[in-house]
Amino acid sequence: MTELISWPKTIVPDIRAALKDGMARLSSANVPSHTLAAELLLMYVLGCDRAWLYAHAEDPIDAGALRRYFALISRRAAGEPTQYLTGKQEFWGLEFEVTPAVLIPRPETEHLIEVALERLGARGIKINMRTGVPSPALRIVDVGTGSGCIAVALARELPHANVYATDVSFDALAVARRNAASHCVADRIHFVETDLLTAFEPSREPKFDLIISNPPYVARDEAPALPREVRDHEPHAALFGGPAGSEIYARLIDQSAERLNHKGILVLELGYSSASHVVDLLSARPDWTRVKITDDLAGIPRVLAAQLA
């Protein structure tokens, strides 16, 4: 085990020494990416960026800051995710508030945004480039919004879109509302507490041009194999889709077919090994066309997109 630094009370360590000790403590606890975690936690405590941290490595660190830093190091060593300790995570180049009420946004989920924008094509451009006429307003819903990262990213990319964001969790919606406000799109995102799309009555409400979702897709019996940071700290309602993990897709596809416009687009994040099952669900219905799967950077099938005929 790595020997840890211990300072006499009369000695105030510098930033470099505190960071080195933080890294050692996390390494000895087998924390993934321990160097990055130690940096992020110290940057959070000091209210600085990485460039400042290393430019001032020889500066003494305040005793109060040192206590706060190692309190966070202890919590990270015990398994709490860095993002919950700092309260933030980057997604689509934007900083989002995250709390234990919401799933931590993953980089691979950004592929959902890329695929959605690609599928929308010219409809996603505010002004028709040929005629100069404003494009028709888009109506979009993000199902299971969590932190609101998908809804906020789309609202910023599509200024002519009215975005709806649903979640079964009141606490998650509160976080999403704050994120929408901090990114100045709260006036175009409508938050709805509901299970999937059940709050939208197909016979009474306008239909959607795009339905997008990163649904719960982990199987319950896979819980023991998850990293402890995920299993013990992220919200289970946002993680587990049922005994097999893929149960939610059938409900979401059925509800989407009733609530999409003609040529409306469905974009779904896929769980591990769920691609063939979801394709079969769509193939069993004649109203879905242009079904395509996009792999993530690791070559894993990550996003499924389809169009309603």
C-alpha positions as CSV (number, residue, x, y, z in Angstrom):
1,M,0.0,0.0,0.0
2,T,1.2,3.5,-0.8
3,E,2.6,5.3,2.2
4,L,0.6,8.5,2.9
5,I,1.9,11.8,3.9
6,S,1.3,13.1,7.4
7,W,2.2,16.7,8.4
8,P,2.8,18.1,11.8
9,K,0.1,20.6,12.8
10,T,2.6,23.4,12.6
11,I,3.4,22.8,9.0
12,V,1.1,24.0,6.2
13,P,1.7,21.9,3.1
14,D,1.7,23.4,-0.4
15,I,-0.8,22.6,-3.1
16,R,1.5,20.1,-4.8
17,A,1.9,18.1,-1.6
18,A,-1.8,18.1,-0.8
19,L,-2.6,16.9,-4.4
20,K,0.1,14.2,-4.2
21,D,-1.3,12.9,-1.0
22,G,-4.9,13.0,-2.4
23,M,-3.8,10.9,-5.4
24,A,-2.1,8.4,-3.2
25,R,-5.1,7.9,-0.9
26,L,-7.4,7.4,-3.9
27,S,-4.9,5.0,-5.6
28,S,-4.7,2.9,-2.4
29,A,-8.5,2.7,-2.4
30,N,-8.4,1.5,-6.0
31,V,-10.4,4.4,-7.2
32,P,-10.6,4.5,-11.1
33,S,-8.9,7.6,-12.6
34,H,-7.6,8.5,-9.2
35,T,-5.3,11.2,-10.5
36,L,-8.1,13.0,-12.3
37,A,-10.4,12.6,-9.3
38,A,-7.9,14.1,-6.9
39,E,-7.3,17.1,-9.3
40,L,-11.0,17.7,-9.7
41,L,-11.7,17.7,-6.0
42,L,-8.9,20.0,-5.2
43,M,-9.9,22.4,-8.0
44,Y,-13.4,22.3,-6.6
45,V,-12.3,23.1,-3.1
46,L,-10.0,25.9,-4.2
47,G,-12.4,27.3,-6.8
48,C,-9.8,27.2,-9.6
49,D,-9.1,25.5,-12.9
50,R,-6.3,23.1,-13.8
51,A,-4.0,25.7,-15.2
52,W,-4.2,27.7,-12.0
53,L,-3.7,24.6,-9.8
54,Y,-0.4,23.7,-11.4
55,A,0.8,27.3,-11.9
56,H,0.4,27.8,-8.1
57,A,1.6,24.3,-7.0
58,E,4.0,25.7,-4.5
59,D,1.5,28.0,-2.8
60,P,0.6,27.0,0.7
61,I,-2.9,25.7,1.1
62,D,-5.3,27.0,3.8
63,A,-5.9,24.6,6.7
64,G,-9.7,24.9,6.2
65,A,-9.4,24.1,2.5
66,L,-7.1,21.2,3.4
67,R,-9.7,19.7,5.7
68,R,-12.4,20.1,3.2
69,Y,-10.3,18.5,0.5
70,F,-9.4,15.4,2.5
71,A,-13.0,15.1,3.7
72,L,-14.0,14.8,0.0
73,I,-11.0,12.5,-0.7
74,S,-12.3,10.2,2.0
75,R,-15.8,10.2,0.6
76,R,-14.5,9.5,-2.9
77,A,-12.3,6.6,-1.5
78,A,-15.5,5.2,0.0
79,G,-17.2,5.1,-3.4
80,E,-19.1,8.4,-3.8
81,P,-18.8,9.6,-7.4
82,T,-16.6,12.7,-8.0
83,Q,-19.5,14.3,-9.9
84,Y,-21.8,14.1,-6.8
85,L,-19.1,15.5,-4.6
86,T,-18.5,18.5,-6.9
87,G,-22.1,18.8,-8.0
88,K,-21.3,19.1,-11.7
89,Q,-20.6,17.2,-14.9
90,E,-19.8,18.4,-18.4
91,F,-22.1,17.3,-21.3
92,W,-22.1,18.6,-24.9
93,G,-19.6,21.3,-23.9
94,L,-21.9,22.5,-21.1
95,E,-21.7,22.3,-17.4
96,F,-24.6,20.6,-15.6
97,E,-25.6,20.4,-12.0
98,V,-25.8,16.8,-10.8
99,T,-27.1,15.4,-7.6
100,P,-27.8,11.8,-6.4
101,A,-31.4,12.4,-7.7
102,V,-30.1,12.1,-11.3
103,L,-28.0,9.8,-13.4
104,I,-24.5,11.3,-14.1
105,P,-24.4,12.2,-17.8
106,R,-22.0,10.0,-19.8
107,P,-20.0,11.1,-22.9
108,E,-21.5,8.3,-25.0
109,T,-24.9,9.8,-24.5
110,E,-23.8,12.7,-26.6
111,H,-24.2,10.4,-29.6
112,L,-28.0,10.7,-29.1
113,I,-27.7,14.5,-29.8
114,E,-25.5,13.9,-32.8
115,V,-27.9,11.3,-34.3
116,A,-31.0,13.4,-33.6
117,L,-29.5,16.5,-35.3
118,E,-28.4,14.4,-38.3
119,R,-31.9,12.8,-38.6
120,L,-33.7,16.2,-38.4
121,G,-31.5,17.5,-41.3
122,A,-33.0,20.7,-42.8
123,R,-35.8,20.6,-40.2
124,G,-33.2,21.4,-37.6
125,I,-32.1,24.6,-39.2
126,K,-34.0,27.7,-38.0
127,I,-34.0,29.4,-41.3
128,N,-34.6,27.7,-44.7
129,M,-31.3,28.2,-46.4
130,R,-32.9,28.3,-49.9
131,T,-35.9,30.5,-49.3
132,G,-34.9,32.5,-46.2
133,V,-38.2,31.6,-44.6
134,P,-38.2,30.5,-40.9
135,S,-38.5,26.8,-40.5
136,P,-41.7,25.4,-38.8
137,A,-41.3,25.2,-35.0
138,L,-40.3,21.7,-33.8
139,R,-42.0,19.9,-31.0
140,I,-39.6,17.6,-29.1
141,V,-39.8,15.4,-26.0
142,D,-36.9,14.0,-24.0
143,V,-38.3,11.0,-22.1
144,G,-36.6,10.3,-18.7
145,T,-34.8,13.6,-18.7
146,G,-32.9,13.2,-15.4
147,S,-30.5,16.2,-15.2
148,G,-32.0,17.6,-18.3
149,C,-28.8,17.4,-20.3
150,I,-30.4,16.1,-23.5
151,A,-33.3,18.5,-23.4
152,V,-31.0,21.5,-22.7
153,A,-28.5,20.5,-25.4
154,L,-31.3,20.2,-28.0
155,A,-32.9,23.4,-26.9
156,R,-29.6,25.2,-27.4
157,E,-28.9,23.6,-30.8
158,L,-32.5,24.1,-32.0
159,P,-33.7,27.6,-31.2
160,H,-37.0,27.0,-33.0
161,A,-37.9,24.0,-30.9
162,N,-40.4,23.7,-28.1
163,V,-38.9,20.9,-25.8
164,Y,-40.8,18.8,-23.3
165,A,-38.9,16.9,-20.7
166,T,-40.5,14.1,-18.7
167,D,-39.4,12.1,-15.6
168,V,-41.1,10.1,-12.9
169,S,-38.9,11.8,-10.3
170,F,-40.0,15.1,-8.8
171,D,-36.4,15.6,-7.5
172,A,-34.8,14.9,-10.9
173,L,-37.1,17.5,-12.5
174,A,-36.1,20.1,-10.0
175,V,-32.4,19.6,-11.0
176,A,-33.3,19.7,-14.7
177,R,-35.2,22.9,-14.2
178,R,-32.2,24.5,-12.6
179,N,-30.0,23.4,-15.5
180,A,-32.4,24.8,-18.0
181,A,-32.4,28.1,-16.2
182,S,-28.6,28.2,-15.9
183,H,-28.3,27.7,-19.7
184,C,-31.0,30.2,-20.5
185,V,-33.5,27.8,-22.2
186,A,-36.0,27.5,-19.4
187,D,-38.6,29.4,-21.4
188,R,-38.5,26.7,-24.1
189,I,-38.5,23.6,-22.0
190,H,-41.6,22.3,-20.3
191,F,-41.1,19.8,-17.5
192,V,-43.7,17.1,-17.0
193,E,-43.8,14.6,-14.1
194,T,-45.1,11.4,-15.8
195,D,-44.2,7.8,-16.6
196,L,-42.7,7.9,-20.1
197,L,-45.3,9.6,-22.4
198,T,-48.5,8.8,-20.6
199,A,-49.2,12.5,-19.8
200,F,-49.5,13.3,-23.5
201,E,-53.0,12.2,-24.8
202,P,-52.6,11.4,-28.5
203,S,-56.2,12.2,-29.4
204,R,-56.0,15.7,-27.8
205,E,-52.5,17.1,-28.0
206,P,-50.2,18.0,-31.0
207,K,-47.8,15.2,-31.9
208,F,-44.0,15.4,-31.8
209,D,-41.4,15.7,-34.5
210,L,-38.7,14.0,-32.3
211,I,-38.9,11.7,-29.3
212,I,-35.6,11.0,-27.7
213,S,-34.6,9.0,-24.7
214,N,-31.8,7.5,-22.6
215,P,-34.1,5.0,-20.7
216,P,-33.2,2.7,-17.8
217,Y,-31.8,-0.4,-19.5
218,V,-29.6,-2.3,-17.0
219,A,-30.9,-5.7,-15.9
220,R,-31.6,-6.1,-12.2
221,D,-29.4,-9.2,-11.9
222,E,-26.5,-7.2,-13.3
223,A,-26.4,-4.9,-10.3
224,P,-23.6,-6.9,-8.5
225,A,-21.4,-6.5,-11.5
226,L,-21.8,-2.7,-11.7
227,P,-19.0,-0.4,-10.3
228,R,-19.8,0.5,-6.7
229,E,-20.0,4.2,-7.7
230,V,-22.9,3.3,-10.0
231,R,-24.6,0.6,-8.0
232,D,-24.5,2.3,-4.6
233,H,-25.0,5.9,-5.5
234,E,-26.8,6.5,-8.8
235,P,-30.6,6.4,-8.8
236,H,-31.9,2.9,-9.4
237,A,-35.0,4.1,-11.1
238,A,-32.8,5.7,-13.8
239,L,-30.6,2.6,-14.1
240,F,-32.7,-0.6,-14.0
241,G,-35.1,-1.4,-16.8
242,G,-36.5,-4.6,-15.2
243,P,-35.4,-8.2,-14.8
244,A,-33.9,-8.3,-18.3
245,G,-33.2,-4.6,-18.6
246,S,-34.9,-4.2,-21.9
247,E,-38.6,-4.2,-20.8
248,I,-39.0,-0.5,-21.1
249,Y,-38.3,-0.3,-24.8
250,A,-41.5,-2.0,-25.9
251,R,-43.7,0.4,-23.9
252,L,-41.7,3.4,-25.2
253,I,-41.9,2.3,-28.8
254,D,-45.6,1.7,-28.6
255,Q,-46.3,5.1,-27.0
256,S,-44.0,6.8,-29.5
257,A,-45.9,5.4,-32.5
258,E,-49.0,7.0,-31.2
259,R,-47.4,10.4,-30.5
260,L,-45.1,11.1,-33.4
261,N,-46.0,13.1,-36.5
262,H,-45.7,11.5,-40.0
263,K,-42.0,11.1,-40.6
264,G,-41.4,11.8,-36.9
265,I,-38.1,10.5,-35.5
266,L,-37.4,8.2,-32.5
267,V,-33.9,8.2,-31.1
268,L,-33.0,5.8,-28.2
269,E,-29.9,5.0,-26.3
270,L,-29.3,1.2,-26.2
271,G,-28.2,-0.9,-23.4
272,Y,-25.5,-3.6,-23.6
273,S,-26.7,-6.4,-26.0
274,S,-30.1,-4.9,-26.4
275,A,-29.8,-3.7,-30.0
276,S,-31.2,-6.9,-31.7
277,H,-34.1,-6.9,-29.3
278,V,-35.1,-3.3,-30.0
279,V,-34.7,-3.8,-33.7
280,D,-37.0,-6.8,-33.5
281,L,-39.6,-4.7,-31.7
282,L,-39.5,-2.1,-34.5
283,S,-39.5,-4.7,-37.3
284,A,-42.6,-6.3,-35.9
285,R,-44.6,-3.1,-36.7
286,P,-45.1,-1.9,-40.3
287,D,-45.1,1.8,-39.2
288,W,-41.4,2.1,-38.6
289,T,-38.9,2.8,-41.3
290,R,-35.2,3.9,-41.7
291,V,-34.1,1.9,-38.7
292,K,-30.4,2.4,-38.1
293,I,-28.0,1.7,-35.3
294,T,-25.0,3.9,-34.5
295,D,-21.9,2.6,-32.6
296,D,-20.1,4.6,-30.0
297,L,-16.4,5.3,-30.1
298,A,-15.7,1.9,-28.5
299,G,-17.6,0.2,-31.3
300,I,-20.6,-0.7,-29.1
301,P,-24.1,-0.3,-30.6
302,R,-25.2,2.8,-28.7
303,V,-28.0,4.6,-30.5
304,L,-31.0,3.4,-32.5
305,A,-32.9,5.8,-34.7
306,A,-36.1,5.1,-36.6
307,Q,-38.7,7.1,-38.5
308,L,-42.5,6.8,-38.3
309,A,-44.0,6.0,-41.8
